[in-house]
Amino acid sequence: MHRKVDFHKPDITKDEINEVVKTLKSGWITSGPKVKKFEDAFERIYPKGYKAIAVSSATAGLHLSLEALNIKKGDEVIVPTHTFTATAEVVEYLGAKPIFSDVDAQTLCIGVDNIKGLITKKTKAVIPVHFAGYPCDLDQLSELANKNSIDIVEDAAHAFPTKYKDRLIGSISNHLTVFSFYANKTITTGEGGMVVLNNEKVSKRIMQMRSHGIDRDVFDRFNSIKASWYYQVVAAGFKYNMTDISASLGIHQLRRSHIMLEKRQRIAKEYNKKLTYLPIQLPVNCEGNSQHSWHLYSIRLNKEINSYRDDLINYLTKCGIGTSVHYVPLHRHKYWSKKYALEAVDFPNSENAFKSCISLPIHSKMTLSDVDYVCHSIKQGLQEIL
Ligand SMILES: *Cc1c(COP(=O)(O)O)cnc(C)c1O
């Protein structure tokens, strides 16, 4: 049997394609009416008073968020080690120092117990990552942050649409939340991101800094009755705006996000059912009113057999199945470990997860027969290897 199951495939329909073509023919291709429409649609899913600011990537959004919170040299920002390098690199963009935290052994998200001991007088912010699309315990994190007067910037790159209890990620008051629309995320604009927050002053700063620190946005300049050539630079800003071409994708991806979520939920349920009674640990599911976005479905080999992890990956590759490892933790990367003298013994939960985990394909272009094939191949692979 030779099949191919991609680790990820973007789910692009005629609607996205037609919208992009319309935009290309419209005469306005950079930030303009489509970005506005995408932002407005995003804002409508949040309570009144929330602002959605489209940016060129989640990395840009995280950078803008920390900048707007006035994070600077001498400050410390707590980040999980079990994440993508973007979460930590943005802290360095501003000359501040990332402080690396271990994660919860089950959820692989940071919890209060992981970060309590890391808070100092210099701590200005924490960046929790909703790993795989499972929500961090935000009530507890908020309480700790409030007590210590530190800000929370949620790295929600995996978490659209995740719910914490009955609240959509992005709707916690005074948090800044950053989504990613990178090609393999739950909704995509090719490259792109969105910052969601309910703080007027901070959102104004983010909007200015997203386009060169200019006090008027380009579309406004060319469409308002005020003189179009006049603007003032009020800060040395960045070039982090989203294009109308990207937003054309986003408008339809957002509209279809629930259909795509339902498909991933169905796949996760099927994996949960078919992968029981094997020497592997399945990812944690959400309880109560919380909702997993199922961006990733990451299994872990039981401790006794985790030395065979790479063999199983190789076996699945031979079966035509794409997999990945989330993550090679930051404390295992040359740059971070050297600069901050990070040692694996200080991050046992992340370390154990790294050694035993395999992320399986989960995306809305996958069929249940693909899921079947993946499960069957895992069983065969384990039989052959063990
Ligand atoms: C993908 C990802 C990012 C970066 O997103 P971009 O939109 O590519 O900049 C940041 N954090 C995590 C956890 C991610 O998975």
The ligand as a Tripos MOL2 file, in Angstrom:
@<TRIPOS>MOLECULE
LIG
   15    15     1     0     0
SMALL
NO_CHARGES

@<TRIPOS>ATOM
      1 C1          4.2490   29.7390   14.2090 C.3       1 LIG1
      2 C2          4.5790   30.2210   15.5680 C.ar      1 LIG1
      3 C3          5.0200   31.5270   15.8070 C.ar      1 LIG1
      4 C4          5.3930   32.4770   14.7080 C.3       1 LIG1
      5 O1          4.3530   32.7500   13.8350 O.3       1 LIG1
      6 P1          4.6650   33.5690   12.4980 P.3       1 LIG1
      7 O2          3.3150   34.0360   12.0540 O.co2     1 LIG1
      8 O3          5.2930   32.6060   11.5510 O.co2     1 LIG1
      9 O4          5.5730   34.6860   12.8350 O.co2     1 LIG1
     10 C5          5.2110   31.9490   17.1080 C.ar      1 LIG1
     11 N1          4.9880   31.1150   18.1520 N.ar      1 LIG1
     12 C6          4.5900   29.8370   17.9640 C.ar      1 LIG1
     13 C7          4.3410   28.9850   19.1610 C.3       1 LIG1
     14 C8          4.3870   29.3440   16.6670 C.ar      1 LIG1
     15 O5          4.0230   28.0780   16.4920 O.3       1 LIG1
@<TRIPOS>BOND
     1     1     2 1
     2     2     3 ar
     3     2    14 ar
     4     3     4 1
     5     3    10 ar
     6     4     5 1
     7     5     6 1
     8     6     7 2
     9     6     8 1
    10     6     9 1
    11    10    11 ar
    12    11    12 ar
    13    12    13 1
    14    12    14 ar
    15    14    15 1
@<TRIPOS>SUBSTRUCTURE
     1 LIG1         1 GROUP 0 **** ****
